[in-house]
Amino acid sequence: MDSMLKLFVSLLPVLFSYLLFGNISGVESSKKHPHHQQLQGPTKLFVFGDSYVDTGNIKMHEAPSWEVPYGITFPRKPSGRFSDGRVSTDYLAKLLGLKSPIPYLWKDYAGHERLEYGMNFAYGGTGVFETINSNLNMTYQISLFEKLIGNVYSPSDLSSSLALVSVAGNDYITYIAGNGTKPGFVAYMKQVINQTEVNLRRIHALGVKKIAIPLLHPLGCLPVVSKGSSFADCKKFVNLAVIIHNNLLQTVVAKLNKETEHSTFMVIDYYNAFLTVLKNKGEIPGITRFETPLKECCGGVCGVVDEKGVKNYTLCDDPTSTFFWDGLHPTQEGWKSVYTVFGKNLTASLIKA
């Protein structure tokens, strides 16, 4: 709690500035170009990041994502996804009309046709820097990707592909867990954004022509945070910090698009999409109304049992009735609702020339 208070105090001056002048809106940060080109959707999806997009790169029994009850909705057994079913990667691939790209861990067991949809390098618990959960950061993931170019994937494969780059907050969790040992949270936030920019530039330099990066979702609404208020409210000061991150990220994306003179880089607005679903009282067609949106389905230490086989977690009756699966991750129904909010606008941005 002391570290959270220190974080809040360190952010006060910047928070005030962003409350006055900040902005967070839209799916894409780029210029509008008047020229007309034939639109062609990406034919491959390459994924980098963390547990929000990982579909099975952690080895079995090295994370709870391979333990029951993970995967009980899809594929009805644990598959390495940090959810009861599908995650963000699966829904984005569906928007592109592609099969979800195979995890890098399983590439040697896949036939050629399975590799045609791209590859997922994401690893749960990672960040742009080393985290308390993993040292397989995004720099390492991109290096794995680079080694496949000219071997598994050609330059023409990359030019018709989309990269999804997920930075879901593990760097900040690591910072807070270390009681703010690095000099200043705002300074550290800028380091995260700067390294993210380096990563985006590197992926583009390797030949990928379209790169999507989600905005940070409202961390103050996660069950692990909101449980302090009995799942009644999001922690507003945590979400204000998220807004700073997102504004800095959108500034970087706008700068990169100005340099390339195309809509090469785009953001996916997780922040507002999550809030839209969490606040939905039934007025939005096609989006599930969650009765207690901030409470997770799998409470406690999900997927973990003690030496006697006694569960260290509780499980709700119906995962489709909850937005969050565990303390950090959405359910399949949660992700489905988020992508329903995006709808055709996101699809149009993904295939934009």
Secondary structure, DSSP 8 states (H G I E B T S, - for coil): -HHHHHHHHHHHHHHHHHHHH-----S--S------------SEEEEESSTTT-SS-S-TTSSGGGSTTTTTTTTSS--S-SSSS--HHHHHHHHTT----EEGGGGGGS-HHHHTTEEE---TT--SS--SS-S--HHHHHHHHHHHBTTTB-HHHHHTEEEEE---SHHHHHHHHTTS-SS-HHHHHHHHHHHHHHHHHHHHHTT--EEEEE----GGGSHHHHGGGTTS---HHHHHHHHHHHHHHHHHHHHHHHHHTSS-EEEE-HHHHHHHHHH--S-STTS---SSTTSBSEEEEEEEE-TTS-EEEEE-S-GGG-SBSSSS-B-HHHHHHHHHHHHHHHHHHHT--
